[in-house]
Amino acid sequence: MAEVLVLVDHVDGAVRKPTLELLTLARRIGDPVAVALGAGAEATAGVLGEHGAVKVLTSDAPEFADYLVVPKVDALQAAFDVVGPVAVLVVSSAEGKEIAARLALRTGSGIITDATDLEAGEQGPVATQAAFAASYTTKSRVSKGVPVITVKPNSAPVEPATAAGAVEALTVSFSDGATGTKVTSRTPRESTGRPELTEAAIVVSGGRGVNGAENFPLIEALADSLGAAVGASRAAVDAGWYPHTSQVGQTGKSVSPQLYIASGISGAIQHRAGMQTSKTIVAVNKDAEAPIFDLVDYGVVGDLFTVVPQLTEEINTRKG
C-alpha cells in the first residue's frame, strides 16, 4: 500500500494529540510513516505504532532545537526522498504551516492548509476546508506533485490501530539555510493547568460583554468545570482583559473543538473565522439580534452574569 508521511508534533518524546489525529486520517489514504525529530524522537515510536504508524523515521540532531524551521524542512524533505509518499500531513500550527509551505515549494507540489477532513479519491486525497471566513465548506485536491496538507486539530477522532512502528534512523543533510536563524533563549510558558487552546475538545470564550478583566474569572470557572480551554475575542484582548495568546479569530488562533461556548461575544465575522468549524456552538448574549445567533446550535438570550454562574453551578452539581 502507498505510504503517507506524517510529521510528528511532540515534546521530548510525548506525542501531542493532533499527531494521533493525523495518523487516523493518514490510514484512510495509505500506510502512515511518521517522522519524529529532535530530543526524545525514538521514544515516540511506541505510541505512534499503537496508532497506525508502520515506520517511524527519527533524527535527534541538535539543529532541530538550536535553529528555527529550516532544519525540520530539510529532514522532512529527506524523508520525502526516501519514502516517495502519496501525501504529506502536518499539523496546522504556525510552524507546521511554514514547514509545509517550504516543503511544497521545494518539491514542486501543491499545498492545502487548514483541512478539517480527508478522504481517498480516485485522483488523490480530497481535503475538506472552510473558506471565506468559514462561510462555505469546500472539497479540494492537489493537481500537481505530491499533496502537502496541513490539518486543523480536532478534525478527526484518535483511533488506535496497532502497527509495526519500526524505528529507522533518518539521515539528514542540512542545507546552508538551516543555521540562518538561531534560537538564543527559551522561556517556558506559565502553565494554567488547562488544555492548549487549539487542541482543546471544549473552549469557553469571553468577549466585550464580559465588561472587564475582573470578570473573566466567571469564564474561567465555567471552563474549569468542563475541563476546557479559555478563549477571548479580539475586543476583549485589545481592551487588555485577557492575553493575546488566548485570542480566537481571524487575527488570533483558529479552533475547532467539539464544543465552543461564546459568552458576551457578538459574533463579528473576524471572530467567526476562528471558531466556525466547531462541532457544536453555544452562545450566551443579552442581545437577541447579535450575529452570533445566526451561527449557533444552541443560543441563550440572557445576561451572562446570571447565566454563566448558573451553568457553572449546575455542571459542578452534576459532576458531584
Protein Blocks (a to p, Z undefined) as FASTA:
>chain_A
ZZdddddddeehiacfklmmmmmmmmmnoccddddedehklmmmmmmmmnopabdcddfb
fklmmpghklmmmmmmmmmmmnopabdcddddfklmmmmmmmmmmnopacdehiabdcdd
fkbccddddeehhlaccddddfehjddddddehkbccdddddfkpacdddddddfklmmp
ccfbdcddddehiacfklpfbdcdddfknopaklmmmmmmmmmmnopacdddfklmmnop
acfklpgcjklccdddfbdcdehiaoiaklmmmmmmpfbdcdddfblkbmklmmmmbdcd
ddfklmmmmmmmmmmmmmZZ
